[in-house]
Amino acid sequence: MKAHPFVRRLESAEFSRAMGSILRINGEFLEADGPFASVGDYCEVEAAGTAPLLAEVVAVEAERLRLVPIGHPPRLALGATVVRARGVEDIPVGASFGGRAIDALARPLDSQSPIWPERRQKRAGKPLAPFDRTAPTERIETGIRAIDALLPLGMGQRIGIFAAAGVGKTSLLEQIARQTRCDRVVLCLVGERGREVDVLWRMLQESPNRAQSTLVAATADESASLRLRAIEQAVGLAEHWRDEGEHVLLLVDSVTRVAHALRELGLAAGLPPSVRGLTPNVFSALPRLVERCGAARGGGAITAVFTVLSETDDVDDPVVELMKSVLDGHIVLSRQLAEKRHFPAIDLSRSVSRLAGDLLDEQEGALSGEAHALIATYEEARPMIESGLYRGGASERIDRAIALQSALSSFLAQKAKEHSELAETTGALARILTAGNHA
């Protein structure tokens, strides 16, 4: 017999609550002697004259908990009471999040009505088993010529945009979000400035996908716990809609700041710093987040685009190398191209889509391969060409690369709000290469 909802609530009610008290207050963390909790749980700490402070458990030791406050801690005192916070750990999901902007705890940022979730799911999610996945075989049109023709993106693919600051990384992400055809768009902003959150939200509001778009944001001034929670909330929403058979475009800006949040939490938990000061939890958490994306065999897919901030144009950062190893492709942006006002500033000689062979037909593959070869040839010969050491006729291959360089450069450059249909893109590239054959 089905129990009455009141009976179920009565059975789950707490008539007494385990408590603890604050034993130590550090600038980065708190220590308490209870209550009973696990890593990842949330607790409430009494704060004088204000609402209870929410804090996340980051380490459990013998008879002690280590907690990281969420938000800016008010005045706290030793002996303050600590209790478990209920209903906070899990991720709220549901259709009501479509067309909304929320913070890391799923609270509205857009000054609209409260959001009532359909259900809650575990923060850790449920990664697809290897045989429950399917390789991306359906091509996605982004409307960006450099990507559609030379770095094709498939439904369920995971790619990264790698770049130093100020070379158009966020602008490219914005263009992908606005132009890609999909059922849902989830844009996650981690550690960004408040102004950029506002700009990107306005962009989503003006896009054709606005009713199906969700923005999740944790700005740079928020705690490491909230910055990490933001991407967990975004991925949780994407998983929910994928499980309902929808194609979700997940955009994360940026994974580097997620890594910084993980490092802060790792240091607070007492983990030792390793490569470039990163703690071991960074190298285990990021692959798990990536593996939660992809295409399900039974239908539904999460196509994920992660931006990765490289401090220099040399991609030798450990976070960069880690992400390159677990993603299905990478797009590298060049400062040299950006300084020439060539946008999107994609360095095709250093970028790759690992699924290009599965997504391009024979003709498209031939065009893409030839264009890549011409671009690589010109880049190899660039020092000789620009210094005047190269003489025409010395190499037929270099001569052809020089002859087509201007046309290819114009083809690859594109205005931020310019959309190019796939057939138009393929035809334009074919005309350039065919004209070069007759030159």
NUGU-482807 format. One record per residue (C-alpha): residue number from 1; x, z, y. Coordinates in Angstrom, 3 decimals, padded with zeros to 6 digits. Layout:
N
+-----+----------+----------+----------+
!   n !       c1 !       c3 !       c2 !
+-----+----------+----------+----------+
! NUM !        X !        Z !        Y !
...
+-----+----------+----------+----------+
END
This chain:
439
+-----+----------+----------+----------+
!   n !       c1 !       c3 !       c2 !
+-----+----------+----------+----------+
!   1 !  000.000 !  000.000 !  000.000 !
!   2 !  001.309 ! -000.933 !  003.450 !
!   3 !  002.102 !  002.099 !  005.604 !
!   4 !  000.508 !  002.480 !  009.022 !
!   5 !  002.947 !  001.762 !  011.910 !
!   6 !  002.478 !  005.341 !  013.149 !
!   7 !  003.536 !  006.670 !  009.732 !
!   8 !  006.663 !  004.489 !  009.754 !
!   9 !  007.573 !  005.735 !  013.232 !
!  10 !  006.948 !  009.324 !  012.172 !
!  11 !  009.176 !  008.896 !  009.117 !
!  12 !  012.021 !  007.535 !  011.268 !
!  13 !  011.623 !  010.108 !  014.051 !
!  14 !  014.437 !  012.549 !  014.781 !
!  15 !  013.304 !  016.173 !  015.033 !
!  16 !  016.854 !  017.397 !  015.598 !
!  17 !  019.936 !  015.612 !  016.882 !
!  18 !  023.542 !  016.199 !  015.946 !
!  19 !  025.636 !  016.963 !  018.995 !
!  20 !  029.228 !  017.260 !  020.028 !
!  21 !  031.091 !  018.145 !  023.179 !
!  22 !  033.831 !  016.558 !  025.269 !
!  23 !  037.279 !  017.975 !  024.475 !
!  24 !  039.488 !  015.658 !  026.513 !
!  25 !  039.019 !  013.310 !  029.458 !
!  26 !  041.565 !  010.525 !  029.879 !
!  27 !  041.567 !  007.720 !  032.411 !
!  28 !  040.751 !  005.191 !  029.666 !
!  29 !  038.893 !  007.180 !  027.007 !
!  30 !  037.135 !  010.415 !  026.075 !
!  31 !  037.604 !  012.647 !  023.040 !
!  32 !  034.776 !  014.659 !  021.508 !
!  33 !  034.247 !  016.843 !  018.437 !
!  34 !  031.054 !  015.065 !  017.443 !
!  35 !  028.421 !  013.940 !  016.687 !
!  36 !  028.763 !  012.163 !  013.346 !
!  37 !  029.341 !  008.486 !  014.215 !
!  38 !  031.208 !  005.371 !  013.111 !
!  39 !  033.417 !  002.934 !  014.993 !
!  40 !  031.178 !  000.654 !  017.059 !
!  41 !  028.393 !  003.221 !  017.472 !
!  42 !  027.236 !  004.242 !  020.939 !
!  43 !  026.903 !  007.783 !  022.240 !
!  44 !  025.403 !  009.333 !  025.358 !
!  45 !  027.431 !  011.823 !  027.385 !
!  46 !  025.803 !  014.230 !  029.812 !
!  47 !  026.903 !  013.584 !  033.387 !
!  48 !  026.202 !  016.035 !  036.189 !
!  49 !  023.349 !  014.885 !  038.401 !
!  50 !  023.125 !  011.369 !  036.937 !
!  51 !  021.737 !  009.570 !  033.919 !
!  52 !  023.679 !  010.076 !  030.669 !
!  53 !  026.844 !  007.995 !  030.368 !
!  54 !  026.884 !  005.436 !  027.555 !
!  55 !  030.165 !  005.263 !  025.619 !
!  56 !  031.331 !  003.303 !  022.575 !
!  57 !  033.149 !  004.914 !  019.646 !
!  58 !  036.489 !  003.115 !  019.185 !
!  59 !  038.255 !  005.498 !  016.783 !
!  60 !  037.302 !  008.271 !  014.373 !
!  61 !  039.865 !  010.920 !  013.480 !
!  62 !  039.667 !  014.243 !  011.663 !
!  63 !  036.922 !  016.159 !  013.480 !
!  64 !  037.327 !  013.989 !  016.586 !
!  65 !  035.834 !  010.872 !  018.097 !
!  66 !  037.505 !  008.673 !  020.670 !
!  67 !  035.055 !  006.972 !  023.023 !
!  68 !  035.387 !  004.356 !  025.751 !
!  69 !  032.864 !  004.662 !  028.610 !
!  70 !  030.637 !  001.704 !  029.383 !
!  71 !  030.506 !  001.182 !  033.103 !
!  72 !  032.249 !  003.325 !  035.679 !
!  73 !  032.233 !  006.983 !  034.558 !
!  74 !  030.536 !  009.453 !  036.894 !
!  75 !  031.807 !  013.000 !  037.253 !
!  76 !  032.369 !  014.399 !  033.773 !
!  77 !  033.412 !  017.871 !  032.699 !
!  78 !  034.937 !  019.303 !  029.547 !
!  79 !  032.249 !  020.613 !  027.248 !
!  80 !  029.694 !  017.967 !  028.258 !
!  81 !  027.222 !  017.291 !  025.459 !
!  82 !  027.594 !  014.118 !  023.374 !
!  83 !  024.754 !  012.704 !  021.221 !
!  84 !  024.222 !  009.462 !  019.312 !
!  85 !  022.451 !  006.752 !  021.295 !
!  86 !  019.753 !  005.066 !  019.247 !
!  87 !  018.724 !  001.409 !  019.370 !
!  88 !  021.759 !  000.254 !  021.335 !
!  89 !  024.191 ! -000.915 !  018.649 !
!  90 !  022.168 ! -003.887 !  017.430 !
!  91 !  021.768 ! -007.203 !  019.273 !
!  92 !  018.268 ! -008.052 !  020.602 !
!  93 !  017.221 ! -011.665 !  019.955 !
!  94 !  014.141 ! -013.843 !  020.303 !
!  95 !  012.469 ! -016.748 !  022.067 !
!  96 !  011.930 ! -014.695 !  025.237 !
!  97 !  015.645 ! -015.021 !  026.056 !
!  98 !  015.266 ! -018.758 !  026.696 !
!  99 !  015.665 ! -019.647 !  030.367 !
! 100 !  016.997 ! -016.187 !  031.257 !
! 101 !  020.215 ! -014.658 !  032.595 !
! 102 !  021.184 ! -011.330 !  031.015 !
! 103 !  024.050 ! -008.866 !  030.986 !
! 104 !  025.976 ! -007.669 !  027.940 !
! 105 !  023.218 ! -005.188 !  027.015 !
! 106 !  020.517 ! -007.897 !  027.283 !
! 107 !  019.193 ! -006.553 !  030.599 !
! 108 !  017.864 ! -009.216 !  033.026 !
! 109 !  020.211 ! -010.412 !  035.763 !
! 110 !  017.764 ! -012.926 !  037.210 !
! 111 !  015.313 ! -010.471 !  038.834 !
! 112 !  012.527 ! -011.689 !  036.568 !
! 113 !  010.265 ! -009.712 !  034.239 !
! 114 !  011.654 ! -007.481 !  031.457 !
! 115 !  012.595 ! -009.200 !  028.202 !
! 116 !  010.897 ! -008.102 !  024.984 !
! 117 !  012.996 ! -009.088 !  021.943 !
! 118 !  011.423 ! -010.236 !  018.703 !
! 119 !  013.886 ! -008.233 !  016.637 !
! 120 !  017.402 ! -006.834 !  016.545 !
! 121 !  020.310 ! -007.879 !  014.360 !
! 122 !  023.709 ! -006.409 !  013.555 !
! 123 !  026.513 ! -006.849 !  016.084 !
! 124 !  028.874 ! -008.136 !  013.412 !
! 125 !  026.429 ! -010.891 !  012.483 !
! 126 !  026.479 ! -012.594 !  009.114 !
! 127 !  029.081 ! -015.381 !  008.903 !
! 128 !  028.049 ! -018.375 !  006.821 !
! 129 !  029.476 ! -018.377 !  003.306 !
! 130 !  031.800 ! -021.336 !  002.618 !
! 131 !  029.233 ! -023.159 !  000.482 !
! 132 !  026.410 ! -022.456 !  002.926 !
! 133 !  028.231 ! -024.539 !  005.544 !
! 134 !  028.192 ! -028.262 !  006.014 !
! 135 !  030.872 ! -030.334 !  007.693 !
! 136 !  029.828 ! -031.846 !  011.045 !
! 137 !  028.799 ! -035.463 !  010.459 !
! 138 !  026.289 ! -035.989 !  013.283 !
! 139 !  027.889 ! -036.977 !  016.552 !
! 140 !  027.050 ! -035.278 !  019.848 !
! 141 !  026.966 ! -037.241 !  023.088 !
! 142 !  028.439 ! -035.329 !  026.016 !
! 143 !  028.261 ! -038.207 !  028.497 !
! 144 !  031.992 ! -037.725 !  029.177 !
! 145 !  033.905 ! -040.918 !  028.358 !
! 146 !  037.226 ! -039.275 !  027.471 !
! 147 !  035.498 ! -037.026 !  024.927 !
! 148 !  032.907 ! -039.414 !  023.489 !
! 149 !  035.359 ! -042.301 !  023.014 !
! 150 !  038.622 ! -040.546 !  022.135 !
! 151 !  037.846 ! -036.911 !  021.208 !
! 152 !  034.408 ! -037.094 !  019.561 !
! 153 !  032.441 ! -033.899 !  019.109 !
! 154 !  030.221 ! -033.281 !  016.076 !
! 155 !  027.215 ! -031.023 !  015.633 !
! 156 !  028.541 ! -027.690 !  014.369 !
! 157 !  032.126 ! -028.354 !  015.468 !
! 158 !  034.216 ! -025.605 !  017.115 !
! 159 !  036.615 ! -026.805 !  019.820 !
! 160 !  038.733 ! -025.232 !  022.527 !
! 161 !  039.518 ! -026.241 !  026.095 !
! 162 !  043.070 ! -025.074 !  026.859 !
! 163 !  044.319 ! -024.976 !  030.432 !
! 164 !  046.053 ! -023.012 !  033.141 !
! 165 !  044.000 ! -021.733 !  036.058 !
! 166 !  042.766 ! -024.224 !  038.620 !
! 167 !  042.826 ! -027.481 !  036.651 !
! 168 !  039.082 ! -027.966 !  036.138 !
! 169 !  038.398 ! -025.964 !  032.998 !
! 170 !  035.159 ! -024.392 !  034.201 !
! 171 !  034.030 ! -027.664 !  035.798 !
! 172 !  034.440 ! -029.481 !  032.473 !
! 173 !  032.493 ! -026.734 !  030.715 !
! 174 !  029.752 ! -027.077 !  033.325 !
! 175 !  029.604 ! -030.844 !  032.769 !
! 176 !  029.309 ! -030.380 !  028.994 !
! 177 !  026.536 ! -027.799 !  029.446 !
! 178 !  024.560 ! -030.035 !  031.801 !
! 179 !  024.857 ! -033.335 !  029.903 !
! 180 !  024.874 ! -032.502 !  026.183 !
! 181 !  021.599 ! -033.032 !  024.337 !
! 182 !  020.691 ! -030.018 !  022.164 !
! 183 !  017.863 ! -027.568 !  021.438 !
! 184 !  019.473 ! -024.505 !  023.039 !
! 185 !  022.355 ! -023.764 !  025.404 !
! 186 !  023.981 ! -020.318 !  025.421 !
! 187 !  026.583 ! -019.896 !  028.159 !
! 188 !  028.717 ! -016.760 !  027.878 !
! 189 !  030.889 ! -015.740 !  030.844 !
! 190 !  033.439 ! -013.015 !  030.132 !
! 191 !  035.585 ! -011.508 !  032.870 !
! 192 !  034.578 ! -014.050 !  035.512 !
! 193 !  033.947 ! -013.353 !  039.189 !
! 194 !  030.394 ! -012.638 !  040.259 !
! 195 !  030.376 ! -015.727 !  042.479 !
! 196 !  031.153 ! -017.993 !  039.503 !
! 197 !  028.346 ! -016.403 !  037.488 !
! 198 !  025.919 ! -017.238 !  040.303 !
! 199 !  027.217 ! -020.827 !  040.612 !
! 200 !  026.923 ! -021.507 !  036.872 !
! 201 !  023.470 ! -019.953 !  036.692 !
! 202 !  022.287 ! -022.237 !  039.495 !
! 203 !  023.779 ! -025.183 !  037.598 !
! 204 !  021.799 ! -024.237 !  034.475 !
! 205 !  018.650 ! -023.925 !  036.568 !
! 206 !  019.104 ! -027.511 !  037.759 !
! 207 !  019.868 ! -028.965 !  034.316 !
! 208 !  017.302 ! -030.671 !  032.047 !
! 209 !  017.865 ! -027.865 !  029.505 !
! 210 !  017.006 ! -025.030 !  031.904 !
! 211 !  014.050 ! -023.679 !  029.887 !
! 212 !  016.210 ! -023.598 !  026.753 !
! 213 !  019.331 ! -022.196 !  028.440 !
! 214 !  020.505 ! -018.586 !  028.358 !
! 215 !  023.342 ! -017.106 !  030.376 !
! 216 !  025.120 ! -013.945 !  029.181 !
! 217 !  027.611 ! -012.477 !  031.638 !
! 218 !  030.018 ! -009.559 !  031.926 !
! 219 !  032.049 ! -009.795 !  035.118 !
! 220 !  035.694 ! -008.882 !  035.639 !
! 221 !  034.878 ! -005.449 !  037.073 !
! 222 !  032.940 ! -004.341 !  033.982 !
! 223 !  034.384 ! -002.279 !  031.147 !
! 224 !  036.237 ! -003.782 !  028.199 !
! 225 !  033.410 ! -002.656 !  025.923 !
! 226 !  030.844 ! -004.624 !  027.935 !
! 227 !  033.080 ! -007.690 !  028.129 !
! 228 !  033.347 ! -007.726 !  024.339 !
! 229 !  029.659 ! -006.964 !  023.927 !
! 230 !  028.808 ! -010.035 !  026.046 !
! 231 !  030.238 ! -012.486 !  023.518 !
! 232 !  028.635 ! -010.531 !  020.657 !
! 233 !  025.265 ! -010.844 !  022.402 !
! 234 !  025.785 ! -014.575 !  023.010 !
! 235 !  026.858 ! -015.316 !  019.433 !
! 236 !  023.984 ! -013.182 !  018.110 !
! 237 !  021.452 ! -015.256 !  020.064 !
! 238 !  023.084 ! -018.483 !  018.885 !
! 239 !  022.940 ! -017.313 !  015.244 !
! 240 !  019.273 ! -016.371 !  015.586 !
! 241 !  018.313 ! -019.830 !  016.856 !
! 242 !  020.533 ! -021.586 !  014.304 !
! 243 !  018.770 ! -019.672 !  011.524 !
! 244 !  015.507 ! -021.072 !  012.884 !
! 245 !  016.845 ! -024.610 !  012.386 !
! 246 !  017.830 ! -025.350 !  015.986 !
! 247 !  020.988 ! -026.983 !  017.329 !
! 248 !  022.669 ! -024.508 !  019.677 !
! 249 !  025.449 ! -025.359 !  022.120 !
! 250 !  027.502 ! -022.178 !  022.637 !
! 251 !  029.911 ! -022.197 !  025.589 !
! 252 !  032.331 ! -019.286 !  026.072 !
! 253 !  034.481 ! -018.847 !  029.186 !
! 254 !  036.932 ! -017.454 !  028.344 !
! 255 !  038.327 ! -016.345 !  024.992 !
! 256 !  041.487 ! -015.150 !  026.733 !
! 257 !  039.496 ! -012.494 !  028.588 !
! 258 !  037.782 ! -011.544 !  025.336 !
! 259 !  041.283 ! -011.010 !  023.913 !
! 260 !  042.171 ! -008.848 !  026.925 !
! 261 !  039.058 ! -006.730 !  026.325 !
! 262 !  039.972 ! -006.356 !  022.651 !
! 263 !  043.479 ! -005.292 !  023.658 !
! 264 !  042.140 ! -002.635 !  026.035 !
! 265 !  039.858 ! -001.265 !  023.319 !
! 266 !  042.679 ! -001.411 !  020.771 !
! 267 !  045.033 !  000.548 !  023.016 !
! 268 !  042.298 !  003.116 !  023.701 !
! 269 !  041.839 !  003.459 !  019.931 !
! 270 !  045.561 !  004.135 !  019.519 !
! 271 !  046.553 !  000.800 !  017.974 !
! 272 !  050.168 ! -000.249 !  018.567 !
! 273 !  050.833 ! -003.252 !  020.834 !
! 274 !  052.473 ! -006.210 !  019.105 !
! 275 !  053.108 ! -009.788 !  020.254 !
! 276 !  052.950 ! -009.937 !  024.068 !
! 277 !  051.261 ! -006.556 !  024.162 !
! 278 !  048.271 ! -007.680 !  022.081 !
! 279 !  046.934 ! -005.196 !  019.542 !
! 280 !  046.259 ! -006.158 !  015.883 !
! 281 !  042.473 ! -006.141 !  016.350 !
! 282 !  042.764 ! -009.240 !  018.574 !
! 283 !  044.106 ! -011.332 !  015.694 !
! 284 !  041.326 ! -010.255 !  013.328 !
! 285 !  038.342 ! -010.284 !  015.712 !
! 286 !  038.768 ! -013.750 !  017.255 !
! 287 !  038.738 ! -015.676 !  013.928 !
! 288 !  035.600 ! -013.749 !  012.905 !
! 289 !  033.828 ! -014.835 !  016.092 !
! 290 !  034.810 ! -018.474 !  015.502 !
! 291 !  033.695 ! -018.381 !  011.860 !
! 292 !  030.233 ! -017.218 !  012.873 !
! 293 !  029.719 ! -020.650 !  014.453 !
! 294 !  029.205 ! -023.935 !  012.625 !
! 295 !  026.513 ! -025.946 !  010.854 !
! 296 !  024.320 ! -024.433 !  008.130 !
! 297 !  023.567 ! -026.470 !  005.022 !
! 298 !  019.863 ! -025.658 !  005.266 !
! 299 !  019.596 ! -026.918 !  008.846 !
! 300 !  020.555 ! -025.572 !  012.235 !
! 301 !  024.000 ! -025.577 !  013.834 !
! 302 !  026.099 ! -023.824 !  016.452 !
! 303 !  028.416 ! -026.206 !  018.277 !
! 304 !  030.924 ! -023.969 !  020.042 !
! 305 !  033.191 ! -024.734 !  022.987 !
! 306 !  035.677 ! -021.984 !  023.855 !
! 307 !  037.886 ! -022.056 !  026.928 !
! 308 !  041.355 ! -020.560 !  026.563 !
! 309 !  043.428 ! -019.702 !  029.617 !
! 310 !  047.080 ! -020.636 !  029.241 !
! 311 !  049.333 ! -018.910 !  031.767 !
! 312 !  051.506 ! -022.026 !  031.902 !
! 313 !  050.943 ! -025.627 !  030.846 !
! 314 !  053.079 ! -024.930 !  027.763 !
! 315 !  050.647 ! -023.834 !  025.074 !
! 316 !  052.879 ! -021.186 !  023.478 !
! 317 !  050.673 ! -018.150 !  024.099 !
! 318 !  049.741 ! -016.238 !  020.877 !
! 319 !  046.020 ! -016.429 !  021.720 !
! 320 !  046.382 ! -020.184 !  022.276 !
! 321 !  048.182 ! -020.658 !  018.962 !
! 322 !  045.657 ! -018.482 !  017.116 !
! 323 !  042.683 ! -020.389 !  018.501 !
! 324 !  044.270 ! -023.770 !  017.798 !
! 325 !  044.736 ! -022.726 !  014.167 !
! 326 !  041.087 ! -021.740 !  013.597 !
! 327 !  039.273 ! -024.380 !  015.669 !
! 328 !  038.262 ! -027.928 !  014.698 !
! 329 !  039.972 ! -029.485 !  017.690 !
! 330 !  041.433 ! -028.791 !  021.087 !
! 331 !  041.243 ! -030.368 !  024.526 !
! 332 !  044.297 ! -029.694 !  026.691 !
! 333 !  043.991 ! -030.055 !  030.461 !
! 334 !  046.983 ! -031.170 !  032.528 !
! 335 !  047.988 ! -029.778 !  035.904 !
! 336 !  049.741 ! -033.076 !  036.719 !
! 337 !  046.486 ! -035.008 !  036.293 !
! 338 !  044.550 ! -032.416 !  038.294 !
! 339 !  047.048 ! -032.660 !  041.160 !
! 340 !  046.443 ! -036.420 !  041.199 !
! 341 !  042.692 ! -035.661 !  041.486 !
! 342 !  042.097 ! -037.255 !  038.081 !
! 343 !  039.142 ! -035.410 !  036.541 !
! 344 !  038.434 ! -034.455 !  033.865 !
! 345 !  042.178 ! -033.741 !  033.655 !
! 346 !  042.349 ! -034.210 !  029.871 !
! 347 !  045.847 ! -034.751 !  028.492 !
! 348 !  044.988 ! -037.078 !  025.605 !
! 349 !  048.523 ! -037.062 !  024.221 !
! 350 !  048.181 ! -033.320 !  023.502 !
! 351 !  044.483 ! -033.191 !  022.596 !
! 352 !  042.894 ! -033.809 !  019.210 !
! 353 !  039.529 ! -033.774 !  017.453 !
! 354 !  040.129 ! -033.013 !  013.781 !
! 355 !  036.793 ! -034.560 !  012.844 !
! 356 !  037.270 ! -037.897 !  014.628 !
! 357 !  037.705 ! -039.747 !  011.331 !
! 358 !  034.328 ! -038.461 !  010.092 !
! 359 !  032.437 ! -039.108 !  013.329 !
! 360 !  033.635 ! -042.561 !  014.437 !
! 361 !  032.628 ! -045.780 !  012.699 !
! 362 !  035.229 ! -048.418 !  011.860 !
! 363 !  035.049 ! -050.235 !  015.200 !
! 364 !  035.018 ! -047.035 !  017.261 !
! 365 !  037.912 ! -045.646 !  015.240 !
! 366 !  039.983 ! -048.764 !  015.865 !
! 367 !  039.272 ! -048.653 !  019.609 !
! 368 !  040.093 ! -044.944 !  019.786 !
! 369 !  043.316 ! -045.353 !  017.817 !
! 370 !  044.504 ! -048.239 !  019.985 !
! 371 !  043.706 ! -046.392 !  023.219 !
! 372 !  045.551 ! -043.287 !  022.017 !
! 373 !  048.569 ! -045.409 !  021.046 !
! 374 !  048.668 ! -047.146 !  024.437 !
! 375 !  048.434 ! -043.842 !  026.309 !
! 376 !  051.182 ! -042.292 !  024.161 !
! 377 !  053.418 ! -045.348 !  024.647 !
! 378 !  053.039 ! -045.215 !  028.427 !
! 379 !  053.781 ! -041.476 !  028.515 !
! 380 !  056.941 ! -041.977 !  026.432 !
! 381 !  058.146 ! -044.743 !  028.734 !
! 382 !  056.985 ! -043.091 !  031.976 !
! 383 !  060.452 ! -041.769 !  033.023 !
! 384 !  061.982 ! -045.257 !  032.680 !
! 385 !  059.023 ! -046.960 !  034.358 !
! 386 !  058.901 ! -044.613 !  037.358 !
! 387 !  062.685 ! -044.618 !  037.839 !
! 388 !  062.790 ! -048.437 !  037.782 !
! 389 !  065.034 ! -048.569 !  034.702 !
! 390 !  062.507 ! -050.473 !  032.605 !
! 391 !  062.485 ! -054.268 !  032.894 !
! 392 !  059.425 ! -056.245 !  031.883 !
! 393 !  059.748 ! -058.174 !  028.623 !
! 394 !  062.048 ! -055.643 !  026.956 !
! 395 !  059.186 ! -054.333 !  024.793 !
! 396 !  055.865 ! -056.038 !  024.136 !
! 397 !  054.311 ! -052.672 !  023.283 !
! 398 !  055.406 ! -051.073 !  026.579 !
! 399 !  054.412 ! -054.172 !  028.550 !
! 400 !  050.883 ! -053.939 !  027.132 !
! 401 !  050.703 ! -050.194 !  027.899 !
! 402 !  051.775 ! -050.865 !  031.503 !
! 403 !  049.276 ! -053.701 !  031.891 !
! 404 !  046.347 ! -051.557 !  030.727 !
! 405 !  047.391 ! -048.220 !  032.232 !
! 406 !  045.384 ! -048.595 !  035.437 !
! 407 !  042.220 ! -049.762 !  033.659 !
! 408 !  042.437 ! -046.972 !  031.073 !
! 409 !  043.029 ! -044.372 !  033.782 !
! 410 !  039.946 ! -045.549 !  035.685 !
! 411 !  037.917 ! -045.514 !  032.462 !
! 412 !  038.923 ! -041.917 !  031.687 !
! 413 !  038.325 ! -040.566 !  035.208 !
! 414 !  034.758 ! -039.499 !  035.868 !
! 415 !  032.772 ! -037.719 !  038.568 !
! 416 !  031.376 ! -034.288 !  037.751 !
! 417 !  027.734 ! -035.446 !  037.739 !
! 418 !  028.348 ! -038.895 !  036.259 !
! 419 !  026.807 ! -039.429 !  032.821 !
! 420 !  027.936 ! -042.300 !  030.613 !
! 421 !  025.804 ! -043.360 !  027.656 !
! 422 !  027.665 ! -043.717 !  024.358 !
! 423 !  026.963 ! -047.451 !  023.988 !
! 424 !  028.116 ! -048.028 !  027.556 !
! 425 !  031.297 ! -046.007 !  026.937 !
! 426 !  032.164 ! -047.875 !  023.738 !
! 427 !  031.489 ! -051.254 !  025.343 !
! 428 !  033.621 ! -050.469 !  028.396 !
! 429 !  036.592 ! -049.407 !  026.247 !
! 430 !  036.243 ! -052.518 !  024.078 !
! 431 !  036.249 ! -054.771 !  027.153 !
! 432 !  039.417 ! -053.134 !  028.506 !
! 433 !  041.317 ! -053.519 !  025.246 !
! 434 !  040.036 ! -057.058 !  024.634 !
! 435 !  041.067 ! -058.132 !  028.139 !
! 436 !  044.502 ! -056.711 !  027.407 !
! 437 !  044.776 ! -058.889 !  024.311 !
! 438 !  044.281 ! -062.016 !  026.436 !
! 439 !  046.546 ! -060.885 !  029.257 !
+-----+----------+----------+----------+
END
